[in-house]
């Protein structure tokens, strides 16, 4: 049964394409020492991202940048 609240999970490559950046940039934003950490989930050896969380992260970055 499909739930309307089911989150859409994206791969590193899909997030990179969505943000128009290289996959290495996405990986660098996932590191613990990164100040602007992308919200990600590890499923075994794979990383996944919720589309809504990535878009919210981008929106916060945009808001912070405009406030500076």
C-alpha positions in Angstrom: 0.0 0.0 0.0 1.5 3.4 -1.0 1.3 6.1 1.6 0.9 9.7 0.4 3.4 10.7 3.1 6.1 8.3 1.8 9.4 10.1 1.4 11.1 10.0 -2.0 14.7 8.8 -1.5 17.4 10.0 -3.8 20.9 8.7 -4.5 24.1 10.8 -4.3 24.1 11.0 -8.1 20.4 12.2 -8.2 21.1 14.8 -5.5 24.1 16.0 -7.5 22.1 16.3 -10.7 19.3 18.0 -8.8 21.7 20.6 -7.4 23.8 20.7 -10.6 27.0 19.9 -8.7 29.5 17.0 -9.0 28.9 14.0 -6.7 32.2 14.8 -4.9 30.6 18.1 -3.7 27.6 16.1 -2.3 30.0 13.8 -0.5 31.9 16.7 1.0 28.7 18.2 2.4 27.9 14.9 4.1 31.1 14.8 6.2 30.8 15.3 9.9 33.2 18.1 9.9 31.3 20.0 7.3 29.5 23.1 8.7 26.8 22.9 6.1 26.0 19.2 6.4 23.4 17.8 4.0 20.8 15.6 5.7 21.5 12.0 4.6 20.8 8.4 5.7 23.1 5.5 5.5 21.4 2.2 4.3 24.2 -0.4 4.5 26.9 0.9 2.3 24.5 3.3 0.4 23.6 6.9 1.2 20.1 8.2 0.6 18.5 11.6 0.8 14.9 12.7 1.2 14.0 15.1 -1.6 12.0 17.4 0.8 14.9 17.6 3.3 17.4 18.4 0.5 15.2 21.2 -0.8 14.7 22.5 2.8 18.5 22.5 3.3 18.9 24.5 0.0 16.2 27.0 1.2 18.0 27.5 4.5 21.3 28.1 2.8 19.7 30.6 0.5 18.0 32.4 3.5 21.3 32.4 5.5 23.2 33.8 2.5 20.7 36.6 1.9 20.7 37.6 5.6 24.5 37.9 5.6 
